[in-house]
Amino acid sequence: MTEPSPPRPVPAEAKNEHAAADLDTRELFGRRSEIRISHDAAIYRLRITRAGKLILTK
């Protein structure tokens, strides 16, 4: 297995509140393999599979 690369710095133009945000999964998940996201009164599950892929389900 390869060593994960360090998180990329967020470019200054992405710090605008209306611009897309670049987030590293290690920042979001920490040591977890799944997080829950609340959006418009619905809960979504974002998880990392054993193969390292991301799956978002409602």
MODELLER restraints for C-alpha pairs under 7 A, 6 or more apart:
rsr = mdl.restraints
at = mdl.atoms
rsr.add(forms.Gaussian(group=physical.xy_distance, feature=features.Distance(at['CA:7:A'], at['CA:24:A']), mean=6.13, stdev=0.5))
rsr.add(forms.Gaussian(group=physical.xy_distance, feature=features.Distance(at['CA:10:A'], at['CA:22:A']), mean=6.32, stdev=0.5))
rsr.add(forms.Gaussian(group=physical.xy_distance, feature=features.Distance(at['CA:14:A'], at['CA:20:A']), mean=6.12, stdev=0.5))
rsr.add(forms.Gaussian(group=physical.xy_distance, feature=features.Distance(at['CA:14:A'], at['CA:21:A']), mean=5.88, stdev=0.5))
rsr.add(forms.Gaussian(group=physical.xy_distance, feature=features.Distance(at['CA:29:A'], at['CA:35:A']), mean=6.58, stdev=0.5))
rsr.add(forms.Gaussian(group=physical.xy_distance, feature=features.Distance(at['CA:33:A'], at['CA:47:A']), mean=5.55, stdev=0.5))
rsr.add(forms.Gaussian(group=physical.xy_distance, feature=features.Distance(at['CA:33:A'], at['CA:48:A']), mean=5.24, stdev=0.5))
rsr.add(forms.Gaussian(group=physical.xy_distance, feature=features.Distance(at['CA:34:A'], at['CA:45:A']), mean=6.80, stdev=0.5))
rsr.add(forms.Gaussian(group=physical.xy_distance, feature=features.Distance(at['CA:34:A'], at['CA:46:A']), mean=5.64, stdev=0.5))
rsr.add(forms.Gaussian(group=physical.xy_distance, feature=features.Distance(at['CA:34:A'], at['CA:47:A']), mean=4.11, stdev=0.5))
rsr.add(forms.Gaussian(group=physical.xy_distance, feature=features.Distance(at['CA:34:A'], at['CA:48:A']), mean=6.39, stdev=0.5))
rsr.add(forms.Gaussian(group=physical.xy_distance, feature=features.Distance(at['CA:35:A'], at['CA:45:A']), mean=5.88, stdev=0.5))
rsr.add(forms.Gaussian(group=physical.xy_distance, feature=features.Distance(at['CA:35:A'], at['CA:46:A']), mean=5.40, stdev=0.5))
rsr.add(forms.Gaussian(group=physical.xy_distance, feature=features.Distance(at['CA:35:A'], at['CA:47:A']), mean=6.38, stdev=0.5))
rsr.add(forms.Gaussian(group=physical.xy_distance, feature=features.Distance(at['CA:36:A'], at['CA:43:A']), mean=6.41, stdev=0.5))
rsr.add(forms.Gaussian(group=physical.xy_distance, feature=features.Distance(at['CA:36:A'], at['CA:44:A']), mean=5.56, stdev=0.5))
rsr.add(forms.Gaussian(group=physical.xy_distance, feature=features.Distance(at['CA:36:A'], at['CA:45:A']), mean=4.61, stdev=0.5))
rsr.add(forms.Gaussian(group=physical.xy_distance, feature=features.Distance(at['CA:36:A'], at['CA:46:A']), mean=6.24, stdev=0.5))
rsr.add(forms.Gaussian(group=physical.xy_distance, feature=features.Distance(at['CA:37:A'], at['CA:43:A']), mean=5.60, stdev=0.5))
rsr.add(forms.Gaussian(group=physical.xy_distance, feature=features.Distance(at['CA:37:A'], at['CA:44:A']), mean=5.03, stdev=0.5))
rsr.add(forms.Gaussian(group=physical.xy_distance, feature=features.Distance(at['CA:37:A'], at['CA:45:A']), mean=6.29, stdev=0.5))
rsr.add(forms.Gaussian(group=physical.xy_distance, feature=features.Distance(at['CA:38:A'], at['CA:44:A']), mean=6.28, stdev=0.5))
rsr.add(forms.Gaussian(group=physical.xy_distance, feature=features.Distance(at['CA:43:A'], at['CA:58:A']), mean=6.29, stdev=0.5))
rsr.add(forms.Gaussian(group=physical.xy_distance, feature=features.Distance(at['CA:44:A'], at['CA:56:A']), mean=6.71, stdev=0.5))
rsr.add(forms.Gaussian(group=physical.xy_distance, feature=features.Distance(at['CA:44:A'], at['CA:57:A']), mean=5.57, stdev=0.5))
rsr.add(forms.Gaussian(group=physical.xy_distance, feature=features.Distance(at['CA:44:A'], at['CA:58:A']), mean=4.41, stdev=0.5))
rsr.add(forms.Gaussian(group=physical.xy_distance, feature=features.Distance(at['CA:45:A'], at['CA:56:A']), mean=5.59, stdev=0.5))
rsr.add(forms.Gaussian(group=physical.xy_distance, feature=features.Distance(at['CA:45:A'], at['CA:57:A']), mean=5.23, stdev=0.5))
rsr.add(forms.Gaussian(group=physical.xy_distance, feature=features.Distance(at['CA:45:A'], at['CA:58:A']), mean=6.28, stdev=0.5))
rsr.add(forms.Gaussian(group=physical.xy_distance, feature=features.Distance(at['CA:46:A'], at['CA:54:A']), mean=6.78, stdev=0.5))
rsr.add(forms.Gaussian(group=physical.xy_distance, feature=features.Distance(at['CA:46:A'], at['CA:55:A']), mean=5.63, stdev=0.5))
rsr.add(forms.Gaussian(group=physical.xy_distance, feature=features.Distance(at['CA:46:A'], at['CA:56:A']), mean=4.44, stdev=0.5))
rsr.add(forms.Gaussian(group=physical.xy_distance, feature=features.Distance(at['CA:46:A'], at['CA:57:A']), mean=6.60, stdev=0.5))
rsr.add(forms.Gaussian(group=physical.xy_distance, feature=features.Distance(at['CA:47:A'], at['CA:54:A']), mean=5.65, stdev=0.5))
rsr.add(forms.Gaussian(group=physical.xy_distance, feature=features.Distance(at['CA:47:A'], at['CA:55:A']), mean=5.38, stdev=0.5))
rsr.add(forms.Gaussian(group=physical.xy_distance, feature=features.Distance(at['CA:47:A'], at['CA:56:A']), mean=6.61, stdev=0.5))
rsr.add(forms.Gaussian(group=physical.xy_distance, feature=features.Distance(at['CA:48:A'], at['CA:54:A']), mean=4.77, stdev=0.5))
rsr.add(forms.Gaussian(group=physical.xy_distance, feature=features.Distance(at['CA:48:A'], at['CA:55:A']), mean=6.53, stdev=0.5))
